[in-house]
Amino acid sequence: MDILTKKQERFYEKVRSHFTKYGVAPTVQELQKSLRLSSPHAVTQYLGALEKKGLLVRSRGEVRGIRLLGVTGAEAEVRVPVM
């Protein structure tokens, strides 16, 4: 696994803490707001970087389609179908 930048570490910790606190993956909008990022595109760039580094997997087309890799327990994966 590649080393994370400080910003990537902060982003990853925000995703991980959201899983821990709420039991579901954060949405792009939730991440954008909580990290005070200027656009949803910035969030997807961070998600893409973390995915390339093997820390998470995204299910495109799902609102909360983020699964953390190498994490066990309730925070590892929660998928909620959107109706």
Secondary structure, 3 states (H helix, E strand, C coil): CCCCCHHHHHHHHHHHHHHHHHCCCCCHHHHHHHCCCCCHHHHHHHHHHHHHCCCEEECCCCCCCEEECCCCCCCCCCCCCCC
